[in-house]
């Protein structure tokens, strides 16, 4: 199958590409490298540097390669920035997304898998969060992703687009080859690990908020291994015909506080970690825990790495081999 992966040089996208290549698919990657890394795109995938809003580039890709399905990861994703520059998020996550869909339809490609987010739900009214939970985003990032989910609903109704959308609950971990290396890192596990490996442990790092209504005052999050996310996407490609407008939550169903994550990294690394507390980040819910029962039922999805220790260990192993991220190049 000929598969286009947008944002395929990013963290989740690159590892999905890795797994697709193992399945012997022909994979084509488009990424503007704003946050992604050229080194994370494995040699067997064909790479195009550019933006998903570039109609000419998209036209060339679809014309040359007869794309059968698109897996869409390209997005602006940093929550706190979305609160100060929402226009950037609506342009990239919604407007450019519509440009991509229209090029697909022009070339009779009507199979689409969307990387959405748990941020579409906003503050939980109950936990764990299932697919019936109200979607009331509290930040522009979540709002932009919800808007695009609604676009997909209408494109399914009007144009017979078949799509599945996945709402992630904190992707984490690494494969043996590929890992998490954001240029502006805000995810807790790599932030903690980098505070050790980059030898600024005496400076430590900052945890945002310790006055949430949780068991230790810090945010609670549900971590899901990136390889388990990749597996969900692969299963989803066969699910589109049976469930052509499926929306699924992906997580482990168990939440851990920021302080519990710190303790787990200390256990895996054998290091003592310094940290301080700062103010809450705007737009951060206190608790996000997923129910993935629907995905398990319809996709047959079963996480292979449900334990936080296993997730952290794969991240620690990758970062230990790549202390400067992709500037070390792949081995």
C-alpha positions as CSV (number, residue, x, y, z in Angstrom):
1,X,0.0,0.0,0.0
2,X,1.2,3.5,-0.8
3,X,0.9,5.6,2.4
4,X,1.5,9.3,2.9
5,X,2.5,10.2,6.5
6,X,2.3,14.0,7.3
7,X,4.5,15.0,10.2
8,X,6.4,11.8,9.7
9,X,9.7,13.3,10.9
10,X,8.1,14.1,14.3
11,X,8.1,11.9,17.4
12,X,4.9,9.8,16.9
13,X,4.9,10.1,13.1
14,X,8.4,8.8,12.7
15,X,7.8,5.7,14.8
16,X,4.6,5.0,13.0
17,X,6.6,5.2,9.7
18,X,9.1,2.7,11.2
19,X,6.3,0.2,12.0
20,X,4.7,0.7,8.6
21,X,8.0,-0.1,6.9
22,X,8.2,-3.3,8.9
23,X,4.8,-4.2,7.3
24,X,6.4,-3.7,3.9
25,X,4.3,-0.7,2.9
26,X,5.6,2.0,0.6
27,X,5.8,5.1,2.8
28,X,6.1,8.7,1.8
29,X,6.8,11.4,4.4
30,X,6.0,15.1,4.3
31,X,7.3,17.3,7.1
32,X,8.5,21.0,7.3
33,X,11.0,20.0,10.0
34,X,9.8,22.8,12.3
35,X,9.8,20.3,15.1
36,X,10.7,17.1,13.3
37,X,14.1,15.8,12.4
38,X,15.3,14.6,9.0
39,X,17.4,12.0,10.8
40,X,14.3,10.4,12.2
41,X,13.0,9.4,8.8
42,X,14.3,6.0,8.0
43,X,16.1,5.5,4.7
44,X,13.3,3.2,3.2
45,X,10.8,6.0,3.4
46,X,10.8,8.7,0.7
47,X,11.0,12.2,2.3
48,X,9.6,15.5,1.1
49,X,10.4,18.6,3.0
50,X,7.5,21.0,3.0
51,X,4.2,22.1,4.5
52,X,0.8,20.5,4.2
53,X,-0.6,23.8,3.1
54,X,1.7,23.7,0.0
55,X,-0.8,22.6,-2.7
56,X,1.9,22.3,-5.4
57,X,3.9,19.9,-3.3
58,X,0.9,17.8,-2.3
59,X,-0.2,17.7,-6.0
60,X,3.2,16.3,-6.9
61,X,3.1,13.7,-4.2
62,X,-0.4,12.4,-5.0
63,X,0.3,12.5,-8.8
64,X,3.6,10.6,-8.6
65,X,2.7,8.0,-6.0
66,X,-0.9,7.0,-6.3
67,X,-1.4,7.4,-2.5
68,X,-4.0,5.0,-1.0
69,X,-4.2,6.4,2.5
70,X,-3.0,9.3,4.6
71,X,-1.9,9.2,8.2
72,X,-2.0,12.8,9.5
73,X,0.3,13.8,12.3
74,X,1.4,17.3,11.2
75,X,0.1,19.9,13.7
76,X,1.0,22.7,16.0
77,X,0.9,21.0,19.4
78,X,2.3,23.0,22.3
79,X,-0.7,23.8,24.6
80,X,0.7,26.9,26.3
81,X,1.7,28.6,23.0
82,X,-1.9,28.0,21.7
83,X,-3.2,30.3,24.4
84,X,-1.1,33.3,23.2
85,X,-1.1,32.7,19.4
86,X,-4.3,30.8,18.6
87,X,-4.3,31.9,15.0
88,X,-1.2,29.8,14.2
89,X,-3.0,26.7,15.5
90,X,-6.2,27.3,13.5
91,X,-4.3,28.0,10.3
92,X,-2.1,24.9,10.5
93,X,-4.4,22.4,12.3
94,X,-7.7,23.4,10.5
95,X,-7.1,25.4,7.3
96,X,-4.0,23.4,6.1
97,X,-5.8,20.2,7.1
98,X,-8.7,21.1,4.8
99,X,-6.2,21.8,2.0
100,X,-4.8,18.3,2.5
101,X,-8.3,16.7,2.4
102,X,-9.2,18.6,-0.8
103,X,-6.1,17.3,-2.5
104,X,-6.9,13.8,-1.4
105,X,-10.4,14.0,-2.8
106,X,-9.1,15.4,-6.1
107,X,-7.0,12.3,-6.4
108,X,-9.7,9.9,-5.3
109,X,-7.9,9.1,-2.0
110,X,-10.7,8.7,0.6
111,X,-8.9,6.9,3.5
112,X,-7.6,9.0,6.4
113,X,-6.3,8.4,9.9
114,X,-6.1,11.5,12.1
115,X,-3.9,12.1,15.1
116,X,-6.2,14.0,17.4
117,X,-5.8,14.7,21.2
118,X,-7.2,14.3,24.6
119,X,-7.2,18.1,24.8
120,X,-10.5,18.1,22.9
121,X,-12.3,17.0,26.1
122,X,-11.1,19.9,28.3
123,X,-11.6,19.5,32.1
124,X,-12.9,16.0,32.8
125,X,-16.5,15.7,34.0
126,X,-15.7,12.1,35.0
127,X,-12.8,9.7,34.7
128,X,-11.7,7.6,33.0
129,X,-12.7,9.6,29.9
130,X,-14.6,7.6,27.2
131,X,-15.7,8.6,23.8
132,X,-19.1,9.8,25.0
133,X,-17.5,12.4,27.3
134,X,-18.4,16.0,26.3
135,X,-15.8,17.8,24.3
136,X,-15.3,21.3,25.7
137,X,-11.7,22.3,25.0
138,X,-10.1,24.8,27.4
139,X,-7.2,25.8,25.0
140,X,-6.9,26.7,21.4
141,X,-4.9,23.6,20.6
142,X,-7.7,21.3,21.7
143,X,-10.3,23.5,20.0
144,X,-8.4,23.3,16.7
145,X,-8.3,19.5,16.8
146,X,-12.0,19.3,17.7
147,X,-12.8,21.6,14.7
148,X,-10.9,19.3,12.4
149,X,-12.7,16.2,13.9
150,X,-16.0,18.0,12.9
151,X,-14.6,18.7,9.4
152,X,-13.9,15.0,9.1
153,X,-17.5,14.2,10.0
154,X,-18.8,16.5,7.3
155,X,-16.3,15.2,4.7
156,X,-17.5,11.7,5.5
157,X,-21.1,12.7,5.1
158,X,-20.7,14.7,1.9
159,X,-17.8,13.0,0.2
160,X,-17.7,9.5,1.6
161,X,-14.3,10.0,3.3
162,X,-13.5,7.1,5.5
163,X,-11.6,8.2,8.6
164,X,-10.5,7.1,12.1
165,X,-9.4,9.7,14.7
166,X,-7.3,8.9,17.7
167,X,-7.3,11.0,20.9
168,X,-3.9,10.4,22.6
169,X,-3.3,10.6,26.3
170,X,0.4,11.5,26.6
171,X,2.5,9.5,24.2
172,X,5.8,8.4,25.8
173,X,8.6,5.9,25.4
174,X,10.8,5.0,22.4
175,X,11.6,2.3,19.9
176,X,15.1,1.0,19.7
177,X,16.0,3.3,16.8
178,X,13.7,6.3,17.4
179,X,12.7,8.5,20.3
180,X,11.4,11.8,21.5
181,X,13.4,14.9,20.7
182,X,11.4,18.1,20.5
183,X,13.2,21.3,19.7
184,X,11.1,23.0,22.4
185,X,10.6,20.1,24.8
186,X,7.6,20.3,27.1
187,X,6.8,16.7,27.7
188,X,7.5,15.6,31.2
189,X,9.5,12.3,30.8
190,X,12.1,13.7,28.3
191,X,12.4,16.9,30.3
192,X,13.2,14.9,33.4
193,X,15.7,12.6,31.6
194,X,17.3,15.6,29.9
195,X,17.8,17.3,33.2
196,X,20.0,14.3,34.1
197,X,21.8,13.6,30.9
198,X,22.6,17.2,30.0
199,X,24.3,17.5,33.4
200,X,22.2,20.3,34.7
201,X,20.8,18.3,37.5
202,X,21.9,20.9,40.0
203,X,19.5,23.3,38.2
204,X,16.8,20.8,38.0
205,X,13.5,21.5,36.2
206,X,10.2,23.0,37.0
207,X,6.9,21.2,37.6
208,X,3.9,23.4,36.7
209,X,1.6,23.6,39.6
210,X,1.4,21.7,42.9
211,X,-2.0,22.9,44.0
212,X,-4.3,20.8,41.8
213,X,-7.0,18.7,43.5
214,X,-5.0,15.5,43.1
215,X,-3.3,13.1,45.6
216,X,-0.1,15.1,45.7
217,X,-1.1,18.4,44.2
218,X,0.5,17.8,40.8
219,X,-1.3,17.0,37.5
220,X,-2.4,13.4,36.7
221,X,-1.8,12.0,33.3
222,X,-2.3,8.7,31.4
223,X,0.9,7.6,29.6
224,X,0.7,5.4,26.5
225,X,3.7,3.9,24.8
226,X,4.4,5.3,21.3
227,X,4.7,1.8,19.9
228,X,1.3,1.0,21.2
229,X,0.0,4.1,19.4
230,X,1.7,3.0,16.2
231,X,0.0,-0.4,16.5
232,X,-3.4,1.3,16.8
233,X,-2.8,3.1,13.5
234,X,-1.8,-0.1,11.7
235,X,-5.0,-1.8,13.0
236,X,-7.0,1.2,12.0
237,X,-6.1,0.9,8.4
238,X,-8.1,-2.4,8.3
239,X,-10.8,-0.9,10.4
240,X,-11.8,1.9,8.0
241,X,-14.2,-0.2,5.9
242,X,-16.1,-1.6,9.0
243,X,-16.0,1.7,11.0
244,X,-15.6,4.5,8.5
245,X,-16.0,7.4,11.0
246,X,-14.5,5.9,14.1
247,X,-13.1,8.0,16.9
248,X,-11.1,6.4,19.7
249,X,-9.4,7.3,22.9
250,X,-5.9,5.7,23.4
251,X,-4.4,5.4,26.9
252,X,-3.6,2.9,29.6
253,X,-6.5,3.7,31.8
254,X,-4.3,4.5,34.8
255,X,-3.1,8.0,35.8
256,X,0.2,9.0,37.4
257,X,1.0,12.3,39.0
258,X,4.0,14.4,37.9
259,X,5.8,13.5,41.1
260,X,5.1,9.8,40.6
261,X,6.7,10.1,37.2
262,X,9.8,11.8,38.7
263,X,10.1,8.9,41.2
264,X,9.8,6.3,38.4
265,X,12.6,8.0,36.4
266,X,14.7,8.1,39.6
267,X,14.2,4.4,40.0
268,X,15.0,3.5,36.4
269,X,18.0,5.8,36.1
270,X,19.4,5.3,39.6
271,X,19.8,9.1,39.9
272,X,18.4,11.7,42.3
273,X,16.5,14.4,40.5
274,X,16.2,18.0,41.5
275,X,13.1,20.0,40.7
276,X,11.0,23.0,41.8
277,X,7.4,24.0,41.5
278,X,6.1,26.8,39.3
279,X,2.7,28.3,38.5
280,X,0.1,26.2,36.7
281,X,0.3,26.4,32.9
282,X,-2.8,28.0,31.3
283,X,-5.1,25.4,29.7
284,X,-3.8,22.4,31.7
285,X,-6.5,20.2,33.1
286,X,-5.9,18.6,36.5
287,X,-6.6,15.0,35.5
288,X,-6.6,13.2,32.1
289,X,-7.1,9.5,32.2
290,X,-8.5,7.5,29.3
291,X,-10.8,4.6,28.8
292,X,-9.6,2.7,25.8
293,X,-12.3,0.0,25.9
294,X,-13.9,1.1,22.7
295,X,-10.6,0.9,20.8
296,X,-9.9,-2.5,22.3
297,X,-13.4,-3.7,21.2
298,X,-13.5,-2.3,17.7
299,X,-9.8,-2.5,16.7
300,X,-8.6,-5.5,18.8
301,X,-6.0,-3.1,20.3
302,X,-4.1,-4.3,23.3
303,X,-1.2,-2.2,24.7
304,X,2.1,-4.2,25.0
305,X,3.6,-1.6,27.4
306,X,1.0,-0.8,30.0
307,X,3.4,-0.2,32.9
308,X,4.9,3.2,33.5
309,X,8.2,1.6,34.4
310,X,8.4,-0.1,31.0
311,X,7.6,3.1,29.2
312,X,10.2,5.1,31.1
313,X,12.8,2.4,30.6
314,X,12.5,2.6,26.8
315,X,12.7,6.4,26.9
316,X,15.8,6.2,29.2
317,X,17.5,3.7,27.0
318,X,17.0,5.8,23.9
319,X,18.0,9.1,25.5
320,X,21.1,7.5,27.1
321,X,22.3,6.5,23.6
322,X,21.3,9.8,22.2
323,X,22.0,12.4,24.9
324,X,21.9,15.2,22.4
325,X,18.9,13.8,20.5
326,X,19.1,13.5,16.8
327,X,22.2,15.6,16.5
328,X,24.0,12.3,17.4
329,X,22.5,10.8,14.2
330,X,20.9,7.3,14.1
331,X,23.1,4.3,15.0
